[in-house]
Amino acid sequence: MKLPTLVSLVLPALVAADTCATLASQNPEITQLKRSDKAFTPTLSYWSAACAAQQPSCILLPKSSSEVSTIIRALGTTTEPFAVKSGGHNPNCGFASVAGGPLVSLQYLNEVAYDAAARTVRVGPGNRWHNVSAALQGTGMTVVGGRMGEVGVGGYMLGGGLSFLSGQYGWAADNVVAYEVVLADGRIVNATAGQNRELFAALKGGGNKFGVVTAFTLRAHPQGEVWGGVIAFTGGNTPAMLRAIRDYTEYNTDAKAGIIATAELTGLNLVDIWILFLFYDAPAPPPGVFANFTQIPHLLDTTKRRSYHDLLTFNNGFVLKNQIYTIGTETTPLPAAEAQPVMQELYSAWHTAAASVARVSGVVASLAFQPLPKSIPAISTQAGGLVTGWDTAQDRIVLELDYSYWYPRDNAAIDGAMNATIGGLKGVVERNVAAKVLPEVKLPLFMNDGYFRQDYWGRIGGGSREKWGRIRRKFDAQGLWSRTGGFAL
Ligand SMILES: Cc1cc2nc3c(=O)[nH]c(=O)nc-3n(C[C@H](O)[C@H](O)[C@H](O)COP(=O)(O)OP(=O)(O)OC[C@H]3O[C@@H](n4cnc5c(N)ncnc54)[C@H](O)[C@@H]3O)c2cc1C
């Protein structure tokens, strides 16, 4: 007689195990929504309608790190796919959404606790940045966070986080004092500069491959009234805008200033405009800081003195809603003044690729130029740096690409356009590096803007994938986090 092996006894049990059913019977204290529950669909809120269309087997809504731990232990007894969601603003479906496995939504982990003595703020990942700024109003303090208030805290922080305050304080992740983390085996640990140091370093740009962060303790910074808003320009001003972006990135020395310059193009080129987000960390910018831009004739100017919270909620108004979105990124060294034509080449590469989907219903293509002057990596390096290892060799521009559109039938066309756009931008950079028009420097990708097909870990270079992979396996020997989306490591 053939005796059953341990594997043949255990494996069917693992495969059959169902986290939703197990937790419903053994841990009824953990809030769980089934597909038949009225609140199920409204709770599946994502920036991209495509991610909202993915149906998890249930939604688990933990109220504490110990409930997260119970969920993670239960997941460890199954082979199901799953996802962990904070704000749901990452449009790469499968990263924070899942079809057919449990979704762990962290929306109830939404504390914002200011500790005046320690000058820190403990922030739950389930917050959105406008909840954080609202809670801190009246304290005279803030934290380094999102530029659009509705973006979620969890994903943003774990991707590094580029902020209007980055010129002064570095990436958002540079301002983390402590992470509270649930590891793959269910243990709840703290990671700080002195405790679980490898984990602390890995979470700064490491995404969802090291654990579920249940609280971020962030350094608090003084915050008074700010100046900011949006200025819009017609597409006819593109050469002037490209010159202004380049010059601003190189010459601006005022750390309190921040911009995002976004070119927007709708289907059939009906609308071809620039939206410039401006920020200054005082009630008024000193004369001249934004002169490169303000001297260009504009269509609309909403900049004014306001509270920081007001600015974040105001900026929400410029975020399109209820569409399907894709996001992607490339990084370019800042061209020197005499290499200004490279700016036009980048713009044209985007414009050409975007034009290929001009007939897709509801399509809006955008290309955002996000200055990354070397002063930001300099602050970051002092704080220990991100996993991405941005160095101070060169000013850079982080390019963010977005396509939004209406119908899933166009997914393949937009995927093709996104790949072509990324390839086009990369091609411009590589050609100009080869021709020595651009300097040859490290060009990592910014996780928060990454397309799921991009090789985030590979682009870090220097054996980093292996190094961070080893650390990942140390904290996740069974490969639990491989069962959820995100940039594979
Ligand atoms: C309109 C808009 C504006 C944006 N502006 C900025 C900006 O100014 N600066 C910037 O840096 N980025 C910006 N982004 C990008 C944004 O930071 C990323 O999309 C980020 O992933 C969103 O965070 P979230 O919590 O909403 O993500 P989710 O979609 O909930 O999650 C994203 C990823 O993070 C993982 N994750 C989330 N929370 C946790 C957690 N607690 N523990 C472990 N893993 C977790 C998820 O599993 C998923 O893989 C913007 C995006 C949009 C759509």
The ligand as an ORCA input file, in Angstrom:
! r2SCAN-3c Opt
* xyz 0 1
  C      -3.749     62.028     -8.912
  C      -2.457     61.461     -8.443
  C      -1.503     62.308     -7.905
  C      -0.290     61.791     -7.451
  N       0.628     62.645     -6.909
  C       1.792     62.143     -6.422
  C       2.758     62.996     -5.817
  O       2.576     64.200     -5.706
  N       3.899     62.440     -5.372
  C       4.133     61.094     -5.447
  O       5.165     60.641     -4.969
  N       3.245     60.272     -6.020
  C       2.088     60.759     -6.510
  N       1.185     59.918     -7.093
  C       1.499     58.483     -7.203
  C       1.054     57.774     -5.922
  O       1.952     58.094     -4.897
  C       1.038     56.252     -6.119
  O       0.055     55.904     -7.053
  C       0.781     55.529     -4.798
  O       0.974     54.148     -4.999
  C      -0.606     55.805     -4.291
  O      -0.725     55.448     -2.939
  P      -2.081     54.764     -2.422
  O      -1.971     54.539     -0.969
  O      -3.248     55.519     -2.924
  O      -1.888     53.420     -3.186
  P      -2.622     52.008     -3.344
  O      -3.143     52.007     -4.739
  O      -3.574     51.743     -2.247
  O      -1.380     51.077     -3.206
  C      -0.270     51.158     -4.068
  C       0.713     50.042     -3.763
  O       1.225     50.186     -2.445
  C       0.938     49.024     -1.667
  N       0.583     49.462     -0.329
  C      -0.286     50.445     -0.011
  N      -0.324     50.604      1.315
  C       0.516     49.696      1.837
  C       0.913     49.380      3.167
  N       0.440     50.062      4.202
  N       1.796     48.382      3.355
  C       2.301     47.700      2.289
  N       1.973     47.963      1.019
  C       1.090     48.957      0.792
  C      -0.211     48.345     -2.370
  O      -0.237     46.965     -2.077
  C       0.101     48.649     -3.815
  O       1.060     47.754     -4.315
  C      -0.028     60.403     -7.550
  C      -0.988     59.557     -8.102
  C      -2.189     60.077     -8.539
  C      -3.201     59.152     -9.120
*
